Amino acid sequence: MAQKNPNEGKLLAQNKKASHDYFIEDTYECGLVLTGTEIKSLRLGKANIGDAFATIRNGEAFIHNMHISPFAQGNRFNPEDPTRARKLLLRKEQIHKLLGQSKQEGYTIVPLKIYVRNGYAKLLIGLGRGKKQYDKRESAAKKDAQREIARALREKQKVAR
């Protein structure tokens, strides 16, 4: 059995709609400030980042509307609000760069994935520019074309055997 790379994280939640709604121009990996038993709930996969978004206030980055269900065997340290704003751990230079880029028209900070790396919960955020409806149709057409090409290649390989 092959050894798993310890730096590869276990994927806990993913925002699949982000690539459909946004052109992701740049990505950043950041840590999360969690309280109580939120990490246990995260490891069980009880997180949802579909409606989440990130903001920058007073030189600090926060994620809003990220839902982490309360841990079932939790104690008094379980947070009351599962969608509370959580602080993101980024370097000062990264925050300033994100702030400058997200101030431009049409850009937003979108959460892409949550995973565990080396025992710590990490969030992959991306700087996204909103897609127009015709861009979404074009992306869907490209995906369909790629799927058709892959299917034709598989069929050709089956016939060659």
N, C-alpha and C positions, 0 to 999 in steps of 0.2 A: 504494500500500500504506500502511495506517495505521501511525503510529508507536506503538510499545508504550511504555506508561508505565514508566519505570525503577524506580518504587517497587513495581510489581507483581512478586511473587516467583514463581519457578518451583516448582511443587509437586513434592516429591520422595517423600514418603510420607504416608499418611493412615490414621487409625484409624477405619474405618467402623463398627466395632462399638461405639465409644464412645457415639454418639447412640442406639444401640439399647439399651444397658445403663444409661445415665445420663441424667438431666435436667441439661444443662449450664447452670449459673446465671451464671457469670462466666468471661471468658477473659482471658488475659494472653499477651503476646508476649515471649519471652525468648531470649537468645543461648545458644549451646552452647560449652563449652570442649572442643575436639577436639585430638587429638595426631597427629603424623605425617601419614600420608596418608589419614586418615579423611574429610576434606572431598572428596578426589577420588573416593573410594568413594561418598560421599553424592550427589555430582553425577551419578554414573552410575546413581543410583536403587537402590543396594544397601543399603537400610535397611528395617527392619521395626519398627513401634512397636505392633503388635497386643497384645503382652503387657506393654508397658511401664507403669510407674507412677512417680510422683514423690513424694519425701519431703523433709522439712526437718529438718536436724540442725545443731545449733550455729549457728543463724542463717544457714545456707547451704542452697540447694535443690539436689537431685540427682535425676537420672532413672536408674532401674534397668531392666534387661532390655531396653533398646533395642538391637537387633542391627544393627550396621554391619559388613558383610563386609569382610575384609581386601582391600586394593587388590592386584590381580593383578600389576602391575608395581612393587609396593612395594619398599621397602628395609628396612634394619634398624630404622627408626623405625615400622614397622607394629606396632600394638598386638597383644599375644598374645591377649587376651580380647576377643572381639567384643561381649560383653554387659556389659562393665564399667560401673560407675556413672560417670556424667558430670555435671560441675557445670553448673548453669544460672545464667545471668547475669540477675539481677533486682535491682531497687532494694530497699533495706532496708525501705521502707514497704510495698512489694508483698509481700515475704516475711513481714512481721509480719501483714499482712492475711490472706494465705493460711494462715498457721499458725493464726490464731485461728478462721478459718472451717472449716478441715479438722479441727480438734479436735472439732467438733460431731458428734453421732451420725449416721452414714449418709453423711457427706461424704468425698470423696477428691479427689486432684489427678490428673487424667487427661490424658495427651498426646493432642492432636487431629491436628496436622499438622506436618510438617517442610518447610521451603521455604528458598530462597535469595533474599535481598533485599539489593540493593546489594553483592553479593559476600560477604555474611555468611550463615552458616547460622542460621536462626531456628526456634524451636519454639513452636507455639501450644499452651498448656496451658489446661485448663478446670477449674473447680471443679464437680464433679459429685455429684449425689445419686442413689444407686442406685434403679433402677426395680424395682417388684414385677412379678410375672408378668402380673397383670391390666393394669398400665400398658403393658407391652410389646404385649399384644393390642390395647389401645385405640389405641396409636400405629400399629400395622400396619393397623387398620381405617380410620383417618383417611387414611393414605397411599393405600390402595386406593380410597377414595372420591374423593380428589383426582385420582387417575389416571383413574378412570371419567369424572369431570367434564371433564377435559382431552380425553379421547378423544371424548366426545360433542360438545364444541365444535369439534374438528377435523372431525368428520364433518359437522356442520351447515355449516361454512364450505365444505367440498368440494361439498356439494349446492347451495349458494347460487351458486356460480360457474357 
